[in-house]
Amino acid sequence: MPYATNGGVRIYYEVEGAGPALVLHHWTFSSLDEWRELGYVDALAPGRRLVLIDSRGHGKSDAPHDEAAYRPEPRVADVVAVLDAASIDRAAFFGFSMGGWIGFACAKHAPERFSAFILGGQHPYAQKMDGAREWLHVGEEEGAQAFIDLWEREVGPLSPAKRERMRSYDFTAMRMAAQDRESLESMLPWIRVPCLLFVGARDEVHARAQRAAAAIPGAQFVPLDDLDHGETITRPDLVVPIVRRFLREVNA
């Protein structure tokens, strides 16, 4: 299995397709497998080299039990280590929710490695992560089945594959990854590559994402009607056409 190493932490990744490189970075409570299950890989792979990453603390990547390991800088360095391991000098970046936040961090800490940013359901401003930690605490204290039951009660049914993956979650590592986030907004006016921000119209981060887009020179902002945060990424039928159009414009 392909791994990149950053400071002794192994980061699992997969590469599929050929063409201009596009990093896919997943969201909290997730792994790179969900890009496949939701249909994004099949939809985006033609004519593009997709680089799927398991964020540290998630999927097949290492899961350090150290809050400092989940600061923005090492997480950006994880992405850069994967690009180096895959011999990719520069790539576009597509991240949703947590992945979008890591995208903002990439724009701040490693802008020279990215040709464009697609940031969904996220903003760069300081934010508390108490809600995510409360859910993960259930998994830590009561076990994976209690977490699965909470998810299906509050969010909805899980696919058999995702339910099985949840049974192997390292809830302590995920809780440390869900630490409160510092503001990354200072770099917004200095982003010099094309940016697309999209968000569900009913997502609680909508106004802050729109504010961020207005602060980035030339950024595009696309609201998706009648979708909340979690629903947005489950609608590739709506998201993929926006992403394809944006990438065509970038390539042109």
ZIMOMO-V722818 format. One record per backbone hydrogen bond with DSSP energy under -1.0 kcal/mol. CO is the residue of the C=O (numbers start at 0). NH is the residue of the N-H. If there is no record, write none. Layout:
co=CO nh=NH
co=CO nh=NH
This chain:
co=1 nh=12
co=3 nh=10
co=5 nh=8
co=8 nh=5
co=9 nh=61
co=10 nh=3
co=11 nh=53
co=13 nh=51
co=15 nh=49
co=19 nh=48
co=20 nh=91
co=21 nh=50
co=22 nh=93
co=23 nh=52
co=24 nh=95
co=30 nh=33
co=31 nh=34
co=32 nh=36
co=33 nh=37
co=34 nh=39
co=34 nh=40
co=35 nh=38
co=38 nh=42
co=39 nh=43
co=40 nh=44
co=44 nh=47
co=48 nh=21
co=49 nh=15
co=50 nh=23
co=51 nh=13
co=54 nh=57
co=57 nh=60
co=61 nh=56
co=65 nh=68
co=66 nh=69
co=67 nh=70
co=70 nh=74
co=71 nh=75
co=72 nh=76
co=73 nh=77
co=74 nh=78
co=75 nh=79
co=76 nh=80
co=77 nh=81
co=78 nh=82
co=79 nh=83
co=80 nh=84
co=81 nh=85
co=82 nh=87
co=83 nh=86
co=90 nh=114
co=91 nh=22
co=92 nh=117
co=93 nh=24
co=94 nh=119
co=95 nh=98
co=96 nh=100
co=97 nh=101
co=98 nh=102
co=99 nh=103
co=100 nh=104
co=101 nh=105
co=102 nh=106
co=103 nh=107
co=104 nh=108
co=105 nh=109
co=109 nh=112
co=110 nh=113
co=112 nh=90
co=115 nh=92
co=116 nh=195
co=117 nh=94
co=118 nh=197
co=119 nh=96
co=123 nh=183
co=126 nh=180
co=128 nh=132
co=129 nh=133
co=130 nh=134
co=131 nh=135
co=132 nh=136
co=133 nh=137
co=134 nh=138
co=135 nh=139
co=136 nh=140
co=137 nh=141
co=138 nh=142
co=142 nh=146
co=143 nh=147
co=144 nh=148
co=145 nh=149
co=146 nh=150
co=147 nh=151
co=148 nh=152
co=149 nh=153
co=150 nh=154
co=150 nh=155
co=158 nh=162
co=159 nh=163
co=160 nh=164
co=161 nh=165
co=164 nh=167
co=165 nh=168
co=168 nh=170
co=169 nh=173
co=170 nh=174
co=171 nh=175
co=172 nh=176
co=173 nh=177
co=180 nh=126
co=183 nh=186
co=184 nh=187
co=186 nh=189
co=187 nh=190
co=193 nh=116
co=194 nh=219
co=195 nh=118
co=196 nh=221
co=197 nh=120
co=198 nh=223
co=199 nh=202
co=202 nh=205
co=204 nh=208
co=205 nh=209
co=206 nh=210
co=207 nh=211
co=208 nh=212
co=209 nh=213
co=215 nh=218
co=219 nh=196
co=221 nh=198
co=223 nh=200
co=223 nh=226
co=226 nh=201
co=227 nh=231
co=231 nh=234
co=234 nh=237
co=234 nh=238
co=235 nh=239
co=238 nh=242
co=239 nh=243
co=240 nh=244
co=241 nh=245
co=242 nh=246
co=243 nh=247
co=244 nh=248
co=245 nh=249
co=246 nh=250
co=247 nh=251
